[in-house]
Amino acid sequence: MNYRDLSLIDIGDKKLIFATDSSGAIGMKENDQVRIDNYRLGRFLAQVPFMEIMATGAEPFYVFLPIANEMEPTAAGIIEGVKSIMKEAGMDLGSINGSTEENMATSQTGAAITIMAVVDGNFKLPKAKRGQGVFSIGLPKVGQEVLNDRGEIMTLYHLKELRKMDFVGDILPVGSKGIYYEAGEMARSNSLELELIFKEDLIYKSAGPATVALCSAPEDKFEELKKLALPVNLIARLV
């Protein structure tokens, strides 16, 4: 079954959870549209699916990393960036496989990533409850804005800390579709409706590589969420 951007597959008494993402024309090659070193590209590429997996409370188990460029220097840098995220997630750094393009010269950077988690068959996805608020944590940024960030965007560290908060229900990383769309997805996937509170244009902007995460929580937990030291906004109420 598909759940938001995740795929869940039952295998006997276990369940596999997959999250995937891709990147194109971002890197250090001559025809890339956004310039970023390969190491940081690897980190941003990995961050999105890692967040999607860990938002559910599951732990990443294996990484698949096909890269449409040569090993040196492009893929090597991307791999190191991905491994830095793996380390932050507490993974064995040997739990990765992939491929590179060694036959053709390439002028743009292209890479994809798939993360797999293994959980018990009775694993339950976190749920939001009627009456809870939907909070955005972090600011939506994309492209060069991400590279110029000064501590306003969601990271894997912040998401791990958010998941530890026992009053937090559902967590949903926000990417290119923006806060408003994903808030609606949170409501729909929990069989609820959305009562919009925050109506500024910010909620329609792309959040790039998951620079924002949404969470459901009681509305009186605003100050607790601010302890993450990121911008926090009450976006909506679940009804």
C-alpha positions as CSV (number, residue, x, y, z in Angstrom):
1,M,0.0,0.0,0.0
2,N,1.0,3.6,-0.5
3,Y,0.8,6.1,2.4
4,R,1.5,9.6,1.4
5,D,5.0,9.4,-0.2
6,L,5.8,6.1,1.5
7,S,5.3,2.5,0.2
8,L,4.5,-0.2,2.7
9,I,4.8,-3.9,1.9
10,D,3.8,-6.8,4.1
11,I,6.2,-9.8,4.1
12,G,5.1,-12.4,6.6
13,D,5.4,-11.1,10.1
14,K,7.4,-8.0,9.0
15,K,6.6,-4.9,7.0
16,L,8.9,-3.0,4.7
17,I,8.7,0.8,4.4
18,F,10.2,2.6,1.5
19,A,10.9,6.3,0.8
20,T,12.5,7.7,-2.3
21,D,13.7,11.0,-3.8
22,S,15.8,12.3,-6.7
23,S,17.8,15.3,-7.7
24,G,18.7,16.7,-11.2
25,A,20.7,19.7,-12.5
26,I,21.9,20.4,-8.9
27,G,25.7,20.0,-8.3
28,M,29.0,21.1,-9.6
29,K,28.8,20.1,-13.3
30,E,28.9,22.7,-16.2
31,N,25.1,22.5,-17.0
32,D,23.8,22.3,-13.4
33,Q,21.3,25.0,-12.6
34,V,22.0,25.2,-8.9
35,R,25.7,25.1,-7.8
36,I,26.4,23.0,-4.7
37,D,29.3,20.8,-3.7
38,N,28.7,17.1,-4.0
39,Y,28.9,16.4,-0.3
40,R,26.1,18.9,0.6
41,L,24.1,17.6,-2.4
42,G,24.3,14.1,-0.9
43,R,23.1,15.4,2.5
44,F,20.1,17.2,1.0
45,L,19.3,14.3,-1.2
46,A,19.2,11.9,1.7
47,Q,17.5,14.2,4.2
48,V,14.1,14.0,2.6
49,P,13.5,10.3,2.5
50,F,15.3,9.8,5.9
51,M,12.9,12.3,7.4
52,E,9.9,10.6,5.8
53,I,10.9,7.3,7.3
54,M,11.8,8.6,10.7
55,A,8.7,10.7,11.0
56,T,6.8,7.5,11.3
57,G,8.9,6.3,14.2
58,A,10.6,3.6,12.0
59,E,14.4,3.3,11.8
60,P,16.1,3.3,8.4
61,F,17.7,-0.1,7.6
62,Y,19.2,0.1,4.1
63,V,20.1,2.7,1.4
64,F,20.0,2.4,-2.4
65,L,21.8,5.1,-4.2
66,P,22.0,5.1,-8.0
67,I,24.0,8.1,-9.4
68,A,23.9,9.0,-13.1
69,N,27.5,10.3,-13.0
70,E,31.1,9.1,-12.7
71,M,32.5,7.9,-9.3
72,E,35.3,10.5,-9.2
73,P,34.7,13.1,-8.2
74,T,30.9,13.4,-8.4
75,A,29.5,10.2,-6.9
76,A,32.2,9.9,-4.3
77,G,31.2,13.3,-2.8
78,I,27.5,12.5,-2.9
79,I,28.1,9.1,-1.2
80,E,30.0,10.8,1.6
81,G,27.2,13.3,2.1
82,V,24.6,10.5,2.2
83,K,26.8,8.5,4.7
84,S,26.9,11.6,7.0
85,I,23.1,11.4,7.2
86,M,23.3,7.7,7.7
87,K,25.6,8.3,10.7
88,E,23.3,10.9,12.2
89,A,20.5,8.3,11.9
90,G,22.5,5.7,13.7
91,M,22.9,3.4,10.7
92,D,25.7,1.0,9.8
93,L,27.6,2.8,7.1
94,G,28.0,-0.5,5.2
95,S,24.2,-0.6,4.7
96,I,24.3,1.1,1.3
97,N,24.5,0.0,-2.4
98,G,24.1,1.7,-5.7
99,S,25.6,2.3,-9.2
100,T,27.4,5.0,-11.2
101,E,27.8,6.0,-14.9
102,E,31.3,5.1,-16.1
103,N,30.6,4.7,-19.8
104,M,29.3,8.2,-20.8
105,A,30.6,11.7,-20.0
106,T,27.8,13.7,-18.3
107,S,27.4,17.5,-18.0
108,Q,24.6,17.6,-15.4
109,T,24.4,15.9,-12.0
110,G,21.7,13.4,-11.4
111,A,21.1,11.1,-8.5
112,A,18.3,9.2,-6.8
113,I,17.9,7.5,-3.4
114,T,15.6,5.0,-1.8
115,I,15.6,4.3,1.9
116,M,14.1,1.0,3.4
117,A,13.0,0.4,6.9
118,V,12.0,-3.0,8.4
119,V,9.3,-3.0,11.1
120,D,7.1,-5.6,12.8
121,G,3.9,-6.5,11.0
122,N,1.8,-4.9,13.7
123,F,3.6,-1.5,13.3
124,K,1.2,1.4,13.5
125,L,1.7,4.7,11.8
126,P,1.4,7.8,14.1
127,K,-2.0,9.5,14.0
128,A,-3.3,13.0,14.4
129,K,-6.4,13.6,16.5
130,R,-9.4,15.8,16.0
131,G,-8.9,19.2,17.8
132,Q,-5.2,19.2,17.6
133,G,-3.3,22.0,15.9
134,V,-1.1,21.6,12.8
135,F,2.2,23.4,13.4
136,S,4.9,24.2,10.8
137,I,8.4,24.0,12.1
138,G,11.1,25.7,10.0
139,L,10.8,28.0,7.0
140,P,10.1,27.0,3.4
141,K,13.3,27.5,1.3
142,V,14.4,26.2,-2.1
143,G,17.4,26.4,-4.3
144,Q,19.9,29.1,-3.3
145,E,17.9,30.0,-0.3
146,V,18.7,26.6,1.2
147,L,22.4,27.1,0.6
148,N,22.2,30.6,2.3
149,D,20.2,29.4,5.3
150,R,21.3,30.6,8.7
151,G,19.5,28.1,11.0
152,E,15.9,28.4,9.9
153,I,15.3,25.1,8.2
154,M,14.4,21.6,9.5
155,T,17.2,19.1,9.8
156,L,17.3,15.4,10.7
157,Y,18.5,16.4,14.2
158,H,15.4,18.6,14.7
159,L,13.1,15.9,13.4
160,K,14.6,13.3,15.7
161,E,14.0,15.7,18.6
162,L,10.5,16.4,17.5
163,R,9.7,12.7,17.3
164,K,10.8,12.3,21.0
165,M,8.1,14.8,22.2
166,D,5.4,12.6,23.6
167,F,2.6,15.1,22.9
168,V,3.4,15.1,19.2
169,G,1.2,12.9,17.1
170,D,1.6,12.9,13.3
171,I,4.7,14.3,11.6
172,L,4.9,15.2,7.9
173,P,8.0,16.6,6.2
174,V,7.1,19.3,3.6
175,G,8.8,19.5,0.3
176,S,8.1,21.1,-3.1
177,K,4.3,21.0,-2.7
178,G,4.3,23.4,0.2
179,I,2.8,23.7,3.7
180,Y,-0.8,24.2,2.7
181,Y,-0.9,21.1,0.5
182,E,0.8,18.8,3.0
183,A,-1.4,20.1,5.9
184,G,-4.3,19.0,3.8
185,E,-2.6,15.6,3.3
186,M,-2.2,15.3,7.0
187,A,-5.9,15.9,7.5
188,R,-7.0,13.6,4.7
189,S,-4.8,10.7,5.8
190,N,-6.2,10.9,9.3
191,S,-9.9,11.1,8.0
192,L,-10.2,14.7,9.3
193,E,-10.7,18.2,7.8
194,L,-8.5,21.3,8.0
195,E,-9.6,24.6,9.5
196,L,-7.0,27.1,8.3
197,I,-5.6,29.6,10.7
198,F,-2.4,30.9,9.1
199,K,-3.2,32.5,5.8
200,E,0.0,34.1,4.7
201,D,1.6,33.3,1.3
202,L,4.4,31.4,3.1
203,I,2.1,28.3,3.2
204,Y,2.1,28.1,-0.6
205,K,5.9,28.2,-1.1
206,S,8.0,25.2,-2.0
207,A,9.9,23.9,1.0
208,G,12.6,22.3,-1.2
209,P,14.5,19.5,0.4
210,A,12.1,19.2,3.4
211,T,13.1,22.5,5.0
212,V,9.8,22.4,7.0
213,A,8.0,19.7,8.9
214,L,4.4,19.7,10.0
215,C,3.3,18.1,13.3
216,S,0.0,17.6,15.0
217,A,-0.1,18.6,18.7
218,P,-2.3,20.3,21.2
219,E,-2.4,24.0,20.5
220,D,-1.1,24.9,24.0
221,K,2.3,23.2,23.2
222,F,3.5,26.1,21.1
223,E,6.2,27.2,23.5
224,E,7.4,23.6,23.9
225,L,7.8,23.3,20.1
226,K,9.8,26.6,20.1
227,K,12.5,24.8,22.1
228,L,13.6,23.3,18.8
229,A,15.0,26.8,18.1
230,L,13.3,27.0,14.7
231,P,10.5,29.2,13.5
232,V,7.1,27.8,14.6
233,N,3.7,28.7,13.2
234,L,0.2,27.4,14.1
235,I,-1.1,26.6,10.6
236,A,-4.5,25.0,11.1
237,R,-6.8,23.0,13.4
238,L,-7.9,19.5,12.7
239,V,-11.7,19.1,12.8
